[in-house]
């Protein structure tokens, strides 16, 4: 079979198994199997695969059909235009989380931000994206998982920001050595009922997905820790799941009655980020 034929055949199989973005996933897997760039692949579509090349590719397709995410199979994932190393010890960054980065950069344009904390940094995608766009800002990145921090360090070194991001192991805000101007958090927010429906459940670390019975367990914990971890006029950017905006804004309004609270929808119109800014003390 030619590259084009095997690509189309595999795509049909993934579509039949209800896998989203089937053609893109097949392309990524074929490029990985053959060690080709995207340009090389499309210049070589009429080339016949060797028996070994074809066998290697179908083995990757078999893994994908078992539910294993493509990002884990090929060992990397794109986020905010950057390439990140990932492995099963870390949550795979999602496109909707790019909204956190966009909102952070927008906030930094409108007022001084000298320090940021990325809570639950995982592979480091958010912290690195911010470090590359805000070179003068001091960034802390926390995670409870030592394995995740090792992955983050690989990515920090890859993107040459290791000297500008301080990795801290610990739960939530506990490791922060000082208050910061901005806290960004993409915490697990999938409910217990929804968890079995997540396609990558069983492959991604449970602690990076499950948010308890209502999906808000970790979010509640973080919100109650905020008081002495934010500077007097500091801000919080918090990613949430569908249908959680009301509960989260009610909680934050109770904890910080004078704060400014906004909800930002993603490109699908789903309320995705809750923004809180403390009112400076007079």
ABEGO torsion letter per residue (X at the ends): XBAAAAAAAAAAAAAAAGBBGAAAAAAAAAAAAAGBBAAAAAAAAABBBBAAAAAAAAAAAAAAAAGBBAAAAAGBBBBGGBBBBBBAABBBBBAAAAAAAAAAAAAAAABBBABBBBBGAEAGAAAAAAAAABAABBBBBBBABAAAAAAAAAAAAAAGAAAABBBBBEBEAAABABBBABBBBBBBABBAAAAAABAABGABBAAAABAEAAGAAAAAAAAAAAAAABBAABBBBBBBBBGAAAAAAAAAAAABAABBBBBBBBAAGBBABBBBBBBBBX
